Amino acid sequence: MGEALPFMLSWVDVMGTAVTGLRRPISAYLRENVHCTFSGFNR
């Protein structure tokens, strides 16, 4: 569900960039293209 993703960004950058060969860190792509919302959150 993605709750741990913000805490794992540094690990993703280290492991992912070496594997994918992207120009920028994966966290840069995630910060620009993934938006979190609270839709479906019931109180």
PDB file of N, H, CA, C and O in Angstrom:
ATOM      1  N   MET A   1       0.802  -1.191   0.000  1.00  0.00           N
ATOM      2  CA  MET A   1       0.000   0.000   0.000  1.00  0.00           C
ATOM      3  C   MET A   1       0.848   1.259   0.000  1.00  0.00           C
ATOM      4  O   MET A   1       0.288   2.342  -0.172  1.00  0.00           O
ATOM      5  N   GLY A   2       2.130   1.191   0.177  1.00  0.00           N
ATOM      6  H   GLY A   2       2.584   0.311   0.316  1.00  0.00           H
ATOM      7  CA  GLY A   2       2.982   2.353   0.003  1.00  0.00           C
ATOM      8  C   GLY A   2       3.314   3.159   1.239  1.00  0.00           C
ATOM      9  O   GLY A   2       3.999   4.176   1.128  1.00  0.00           O
ATOM     10  N   GLU A   3       2.853   2.747   2.429  1.00  0.00           N
ATOM     11  H   GLU A   3       2.296   1.922   2.520  1.00  0.00           H
ATOM     12  CA  GLU A   3       3.131   3.546   3.618  1.00  0.00           C
ATOM     13  C   GLU A   3       4.617   3.627   3.938  1.00  0.00           C
ATOM     14  O   GLU A   3       5.074   4.634   4.478  1.00  0.00           O
ATOM     15  N   ALA A   4       5.368   2.601   3.618  1.00  0.00           N
ATOM     16  H   ALA A   4       4.996   1.783   3.179  1.00  0.00           H
ATOM     17  CA  ALA A   4       6.799   2.571   3.948  1.00  0.00           C
ATOM     18  C   ALA A   4       7.662   3.246   2.891  1.00  0.00           C
ATOM     19  O   ALA A   4       8.851   3.466   3.119  1.00  0.00           O
ATOM     20  N   LEU A   5       7.099   3.571   1.766  1.00  0.00           N
ATOM     21  H   LEU A   5       6.132   3.392   1.581  1.00  0.00           H
ATOM     22  CA  LEU A   5       7.890   4.132   0.666  1.00  0.00           C
ATOM     23  C   LEU A   5       8.682   5.383   1.043  1.00  0.00           C
ATOM     24  O   LEU A   5       9.855   5.472   0.679  1.00  0.00           O
ATOM     25  N   PRO A   6       8.099   6.360   1.756  1.00  0.00           N
ATOM     26  CA  PRO A   6       8.913   7.530   2.135  1.00  0.00           C
ATOM     27  C   PRO A   6      10.128   7.182   2.980  1.00  0.00           C
ATOM     28  O   PRO A   6      11.162   7.845   2.885  1.00  0.00           O
ATOM     29  N   PHE A   7      10.012   6.156   3.799  1.00  0.00           N
ATOM     30  H   PHE A   7       9.172   5.618   3.875  1.00  0.00           H
ATOM     31  CA  PHE A   7      11.118   5.765   4.669  1.00  0.00           C
ATOM     32  C   PHE A   7      12.173   4.943   3.935  1.00  0.00           C
ATOM     33  O   PHE A   7      13.301   4.811   4.409  1.00  0.00           O
ATOM     34  N   MET A   8      11.811   4.396   2.789  1.00  0.00           N
ATOM     35  H   MET A   8      10.895   4.503   2.404  1.00  0.00           H
ATOM     36  CA  MET A   8      12.720   3.537   2.035  1.00  0.00           C
ATOM     37  C   MET A   8      13.363   4.233   0.832  1.00  0.00           C
ATOM     38  O   MET A   8      14.081   3.587   0.068  1.00  0.00           O
ATOM     39  N   LEU A   9      13.122   5.534   0.647  1.00  0.00           N
ATOM     40  H   LEU A   9      12.539   6.059   1.268  1.00  0.00           H
ATOM     41  CA  LEU A   9      13.620   6.225  -0.540  1.00  0.00           C
ATOM     42  C   LEU A   9      15.142   6.173  -0.659  1.00  0.00           C
ATOM     43  O   LEU A   9      15.666   6.007  -1.761  1.00  0.00           O
ATOM     44  N   SER A  10      15.850   6.309   0.444  1.00  0.00           N
ATOM     45  H   SER A  10      15.424   6.443   1.339  1.00  0.00           H
ATOM     46  CA  SER A  10      17.311   6.269   0.354  1.00  0.00           C
ATOM     47  C   SER A  10      17.787   4.892  -0.096  1.00  0.00           C
ATOM     48  O   SER A  10      18.718   4.789  -0.893  1.00  0.00           O
ATOM     49  N   TRP A  11      17.157   3.837   0.407  1.00  0.00           N
ATOM     50  H   TRP A  11      16.400   3.920   1.055  1.00  0.00           H
ATOM     51  CA  TRP A  11      17.513   2.475  -0.007  1.00  0.00           C
ATOM     52  C   TRP A  11      17.161   2.252  -1.475  1.00  0.00           C
ATOM     53  O   TRP A  11      17.933   1.641  -2.214  1.00  0.00           O
ATOM     54  N   VAL A  12      16.012   2.742  -1.895  1.00  0.00           N
ATOM     55  H   VAL A  12      15.385   3.239  -1.295  1.00  0.00           H
ATOM     56  CA  VAL A  12      15.586   2.607  -3.288  1.00  0.00           C
ATOM     57  C   VAL A  12      16.577   3.307  -4.209  1.00  0.00           C
ATOM     58  O   VAL A  12      16.910   2.792  -5.276  1.00  0.00           O
ATOM     59  N   ASP A  13      17.050   4.487  -3.797  1.00  0.00           N
ATOM     60  H   ASP A  13      16.780   4.906  -2.930  1.00  0.00           H
ATOM     61  CA  ASP A  13      18.025   5.215  -4.619  1.00  0.00           C
ATOM     62  C   ASP A  13      19.316   4.429  -4.784  1.00  0.00           C
ATOM     63  O   ASP A  13      19.850   4.337  -5.889  1.00  0.00           O
ATOM     64  N   VAL A  14      19.814   3.867  -3.707  1.00  0.00           N
ATOM     65  H   VAL A  14      19.379   3.941  -2.810  1.00  0.00           H
ATOM     66  CA  VAL A  14      21.076   3.130  -3.765  1.00  0.00           C
ATOM     67  C   VAL A  14      20.939   1.872  -4.611  1.00  0.00           C
ATOM     68  O   VAL A  14      21.769   1.613  -5.483  1.00  0.00           O
ATOM     69  N   MET A  15      19.912   1.106  -4.362  1.00  0.00           N
ATOM     70  H   MET A  15      19.238   1.317  -3.655  1.00  0.00           H
ATOM     71  CA  MET A  15      19.739  -0.170  -5.055  1.00  0.00           C
ATOM     72  C   MET A  15      19.186   0.007  -6.467  1.00  0.00           C
ATOM     73  O   MET A  15      19.621  -0.676  -7.394  1.00  0.00           O
ATOM     74  N   GLY A  16      18.243   0.905  -6.633  1.00  0.00           N
ATOM     75  H   GLY A  16      17.889   1.460  -5.880  1.00  0.00           H
ATOM     76  CA  GLY A  16      17.549   1.042  -7.908  1.00  0.00           C
ATOM     77  C   GLY A  16      18.370   1.688  -9.004  1.00  0.00           C
ATOM     78  O   GLY A  16      18.316   1.239 -10.149  1.00  0.00           O
ATOM     79  N   THR A  17      19.128   2.726  -8.693  1.00  0.00           N
ATOM     80  H   THR A  17      19.172   3.091  -7.762  1.00  0.00           H
ATOM     81  CA  THR A  17      19.890   3.432  -9.716  1.00  0.00           C
ATOM     82  C   THR A  17      20.956   2.531 -10.323  1.00  0.00           C
ATOM     83  O   THR A  17      21.213   2.598 -11.525  1.00  0.00           O
ATOM     84  N   ALA A  18      21.569   1.700  -9.513  1.00  0.00           N
ATOM     85  H   ALA A  18      21.360   1.645  -8.537  1.00  0.00           H
ATOM     86  CA  ALA A  18      22.586   0.781 -10.022  1.00  0.00           C
ATOM     87  C   ALA A  18      21.977  -0.249 -10.966  1.00  0.00           C
ATOM     88  O   ALA A  18      22.616  -0.658 -11.936  1.00  0.00           O
ATOM     89  N   VAL A  19      20.764  -0.664 -10.689  1.00  0.00           N
ATOM     90  H   VAL A  19      20.246  -0.333  -9.901  1.00  0.00           H
ATOM     91  CA  VAL A  19      20.108  -1.701 -11.481  1.00  0.00           C
ATOM     92  C   VAL A  19      19.483  -1.134 -12.752  1.00  0.00           C
ATOM     93  O   VAL A  19      19.588  -1.739 -13.819  1.00  0.00           O
ATOM     94  N   THR A  20      18.828   0.031 -12.645  1.00  0.00           N
ATOM     95  H   THR A  20      18.743   0.522 -11.778  1.00  0.00           H
ATOM     96  CA  THR A  20      18.060   0.567 -13.768  1.00  0.00           C
ATOM     97  C   THR A  20      18.885   1.398 -14.739  1.00  0.00           C
ATOM     98  O   THR A  20      18.569   1.442 -15.928  1.00  0.00           O
ATOM     99  N   GLY A  21      19.936   2.058 -14.260  1.00  0.00           N
ATOM    100  H   GLY A  21      20.192   2.022 -13.294  1.00  0.00           H
ATOM    101  CA  GLY A  21      20.739   2.913 -15.122  1.00  0.00           C
ATOM    102  C   GLY A  21      20.059   4.229 -15.459  1.00  0.00           C
ATOM    103  O   GLY A  21      20.376   4.835 -16.482  1.00  0.00           O
ATOM    104  N   LEU A  22      19.127   4.689 -14.622  1.00  0.00           N
ATOM    105  H   LEU A  22      18.869   4.197 -13.791  1.00  0.00           H
ATOM    106  CA  LEU A  22      18.434   5.951 -14.855  1.00  0.00           C
ATOM    107  C   LEU A  22      19.383   7.123 -14.643  1.00  0.00           C
ATOM    108  O   LEU A  22      20.393   7.003 -13.949  1.00  0.00           O
ATOM    109  N   ARG A  23      19.049   8.247 -15.243  1.00  0.00           N
ATOM    110  H   ARG A  23      18.229   8.345 -15.807  1.00  0.00           H
ATOM    111  CA  ARG A  23      19.903   9.440 -15.113  1.00  0.00           C
ATOM    112  C   ARG A  23      19.787  10.087 -13.739  1.00  0.00           C
ATOM    113  O   ARG A  23      20.757  10.636 -13.216  1.00  0.00           O
ATOM    114  N   ARG A  24      18.598  10.019 -13.163  1.00  0.00           N
ATOM    115  H   ARG A  24      17.809   9.573 -13.587  1.00  0.00           H
ATOM    116  CA  ARG A  24      18.361  10.619 -11.847  1.00  0.00           C
ATOM    117  C   ARG A  24      17.979   9.527 -10.864  1.00  0.00           C
ATOM    118  O   ARG A  24      17.604   8.427 -11.271  1.00  0.00           O
ATOM    119  N   PRO A  25      18.069   9.820  -9.576  1.00  0.00           N
ATOM    120  CA  PRO A  25      17.652   8.831  -8.576  1.00  0.00           C
ATOM    121  C   PRO A  25      16.165   8.512  -8.722  1.00  0.00           C
ATOM    122  O   PRO A  25      15.386   9.348  -9.180  1.00  0.00           O
ATOM    123  N   ILE A  26      15.784   7.322  -8.338  1.00  0.00           N
ATOM    124  H   ILE A  26      16.416   6.642  -7.966  1.00  0.00           H
ATOM    125  CA  ILE A  26      14.393   6.906  -8.431  1.00  0.00           C
ATOM    126  C   ILE A  26      13.508   7.790  -7.562  1.00  0.00           C
ATOM    127  O   ILE A  26      12.363   8.057  -7.926  1.00  0.00           O
ATOM    128  N   SER A  27      14.017   8.249  -6.422  1.00  0.00           N
ATOM    129  H   SER A  27      14.947   8.032  -6.127  1.00  0.00           H
ATOM    130  CA  SER A  27      13.210   9.102  -5.543  1.00  0.00           C
ATOM    131  C   SER A  27      12.810  10.397  -6.242  1.00  0.00           C
ATOM    132  O   SER A  27      11.738  10.933  -5.965  1.00  0.00           O
ATOM    133  N   ALA A  28      13.639  10.906  -7.136  1.00  0.00           N
ATOM    134  H   ALA A  28      14.511  10.470  -7.361  1.00  0.00           H
ATOM    135  CA  ALA A  28      13.275  12.124  -7.877  1.00  0.00           C
ATOM    136  C   ALA A  28      12.066  11.868  -8.767  1.00  0.00           C
ATOM    137  O   ALA A  28      11.171  12.709  -8.850  1.00  0.00           O
ATOM    138  N   TYR A  29      12.028  10.728  -9.425  1.00  0.00           N
ATOM    139  H   TYR A  29      12.754  10.045  -9.357  1.00  0.00           H
ATOM    140  CA  TYR A  29      10.878  10.382 -10.260  1.00  0.00           C
ATOM    141  C   TYR A  29       9.627  10.182  -9.411  1.00  0.00           C
ATOM    142  O   TYR A  29       8.539  10.617  -9.790  1.00  0.00           O
ATOM    143  N   LEU A  30       9.780   9.525  -8.263  1.00  0.00           N
ATOM    144  H   LEU A  30      10.663   9.171  -7.955  1.00  0.00           H
ATOM    145  CA  LEU A  30       8.634   9.289  -7.390  1.00  0.00           C
ATOM    146  C   LEU A  30       8.082  10.591  -6.835  1.00  0.00           C
ATOM    147  O   LEU A  30       6.867  10.776  -6.777  1.00  0.00           O
ATOM    148  N   ARG A  31       8.965  11.494  -6.428  1.00  0.00           N
ATOM    149  H   ARG A  31       9.952  11.343  -6.475  1.00  0.00           H
ATOM    150  CA  ARG A  31       8.497  12.776  -5.872  1.00  0.00           C
ATOM    151  C   ARG A  31       7.761  13.615  -6.913  1.00  0.00           C
ATOM    152  O   ARG A  31       6.852  14.365  -6.559  1.00  0.00           O
ATOM    153  N   GLU A  32       8.126  13.507  -8.164  1.00  0.00           N
ATOM    154  H   GLU A  32       8.865  12.898  -8.452  1.00  0.00           H
ATOM    155  CA  GLU A  32       7.487  14.301  -9.213  1.00  0.00           C
ATOM    156  C   GLU A  32       6.229  13.653  -9.777  1.00  0.00           C
ATOM    157  O   GLU A  32       5.358  14.363 -10.280  1.00  0.00           O
ATOM    158  N   ASN A  33       6.103  12.325  -9.712  1.00  0.00           N
ATOM    159  H   ASN A  33       6.810  11.748  -9.303  1.00  0.00           H
ATOM    160  CA  ASN A  33       5.026  11.643 -10.420  1.00  0.00           C
ATOM    161  C   ASN A  33       4.046  10.865  -9.564  1.00  0.00           C
ATOM    162  O   ASN A  33       3.034  10.396 -10.085  1.00  0.00           O
ATOM    163  N   VAL A  34       4.299  10.709  -8.279  1.00  0.00           N
ATOM    164  H   VAL A  34       5.121  11.091  -7.856  1.00  0.00           H
ATOM    165  CA  VAL A  34       3.397   9.956  -7.413  1.00  0.00           C
ATOM    166  C   VAL A  34       2.795  10.924  -6.401  1.00  0.00           C
ATOM    167  O   VAL A  34       3.509  11.658  -5.717  1.00  0.00           O
ATOM    168  N   HIS A  35       1.476  10.909  -6.320  1.00  0.00           N
ATOM    169  H   HIS A  35       0.896  10.313  -6.875  1.00  0.00           H
ATOM    170  CA  HIS A  35       0.762  11.788  -5.391  1.00  0.00           C
ATOM    171  C   HIS A  35      -0.068  10.923  -4.453  1.00  0.00           C
ATOM    172  O   HIS A  35      -0.824  10.058  -4.897  1.00  0.00           O
ATOM    173  N   CYS A  36       0.076  11.161  -3.171  1.00  0.00           N
ATOM    174  H   CYS A  36       0.690  11.864  -2.811  1.00  0.00           H
ATOM    175  CA  CYS A  36      -0.671  10.398  -2.171  1.00  0.00           C
ATOM    176  C   CYS A  36      -1.925  11.165  -1.780  1.00  0.00           C
ATOM    177  O   CYS A  36      -1.888  12.375  -1.555  1.00  0.00           O
ATOM    178  N   THR A  37      -3.019  10.448  -1.707  1.00  0.00           N
ATOM    179  H   THR A  37      -3.048   9.466  -1.890  1.00  0.00           H
ATOM    180  CA  THR A  37      -4.275  11.040  -1.241  1.00  0.00           C
ATOM    181  C   THR A  37      -4.863  10.150  -0.168  1.00  0.00           C
ATOM    182  O   THR A  37      -4.429   9.016   0.031  1.00  0.00           O
ATOM    183  N   PHE A  38      -5.834  10.671   0.503  1.00  0.00           N
ATOM    184  H   PHE A  38      -6.186  11.593   0.341  1.00  0.00           H
ATOM    185  CA  PHE A  38      -6.506   9.920   1.556  1.00  0.00           C
ATOM    186  C   PHE A  38      -7.893   9.486   1.110  1.00  0.00           C
ATOM    187  O   PHE A  38      -8.789   9.350   1.944  1.00  0.00           O
ATOM    188  N   SER A  39      -8.088   9.269  -0.165  1.00  0.00           N
ATOM    189  H   SER A  39      -7.361   9.379  -0.842  1.00  0.00           H
ATOM    190  CA  SER A  39      -9.389   8.845  -0.644  1.00  0.00           C
ATOM    191  C   SER A  39      -9.749   7.484  -0.070  1.00  0.00           C
ATOM    192  O   SER A  39      -8.902   6.595   0.025  1.00  0.00           O
ATOM    193  N   GLY A  40     -10.984   7.333   0.303  1.00  0.00           N
ATOM    194  H   GLY A  40     -11.671   8.055   0.226  1.00  0.00           H
ATOM    195  CA  GLY A  40     -11.422   6.084   0.887  1.00  0.00           C
ATOM    196  C   GLY A  40     -11.111   5.967   2.371  1.00  0.00           C
ATOM    197  O   GLY A  40     -11.330   4.910   2.963  1.00  0.00           O
ATOM    198  N   PHE A  41     -10.611   7.016   2.975  1.00  0.00           N
ATOM    199  H   PHE A  41     -10.433   7.874   2.495  1.00  0.00           H
ATOM    200  CA  PHE A  41     -10.279   7.004   4.400  1.00  0.00           C
ATOM    201  C   PHE A  41     -11.552   7.274   5.192  1.00  0.00           C
ATOM    202  O   PHE A  41     -12.144   8.348   5.087  1.00  0.00           O
ATOM    203  N   ASN A  42     -11.958   6.311   5.969  1.00  0.00           N
ATOM    204  H   ASN A  42     -11.477   5.439   6.055  1.00  0.00           H
ATOM    205  CA  ASN A  42     -13.185   6.449   6.770  1.00  0.00           C
ATOM    206  C   ASN A  42     -12.841   6.713   8.224  1.00  0.00           C
ATOM    207  O   ASN A  42     -11.921   6.110   8.777  1.00  0.00           O
ATOM    208  N   ARG A  43     -13.583   7.613   8.835  1.00  0.00           N
ATOM    209  H   ARG A  43     -14.330   8.103   8.386  1.00  0.00           H
ATOM    210  CA  ARG A  43     -13.382   7.891  10.261  1.00  0.00           C
ATOM    211  C   ARG A  43     -14.360   7.154  11.088  1.00  0.00           C
ATOM    212  O   ARG A  43     -14.341   7.267  12.314  1.00  0.00           O
TER     213      ARG A  43
END
